[in-house]
């Protein structure tokens, strides 16, 4: 495993779930949901702007797309946590959200296999 692939692995399997866990600990208020949604939209917009600037901006663009994914997963988790009050269900929501942040790795692995 080369350095860039290892960095990507750590980013997706360690930093992503940790960031999502921190975001899920925020109070489940509408303002938090709006902030996470706006953060995801801004991140995607910046990623698209960077992509149009040339091939040297692809890595920052991918990182911003990954950040948008994590923010969107945290926002969805918060939406469920606002509605569901049962403690057992809340634990499952948190666990599923943390596991969902790792899904981009499997897309990258599939793309590598196809090359």
Secondary structure by P-SEA (a helix, b strand, c coil): ccaaaaaaaaaaccaaaaaaaaaaaccccaaaaaaaaaaaaaaaaaaaaaaaacccaaaaaaaaaaaaaaaaaaaaaaaaaaccccaaaaaaaaaaaaaaaaaaaaaaaaaaaac
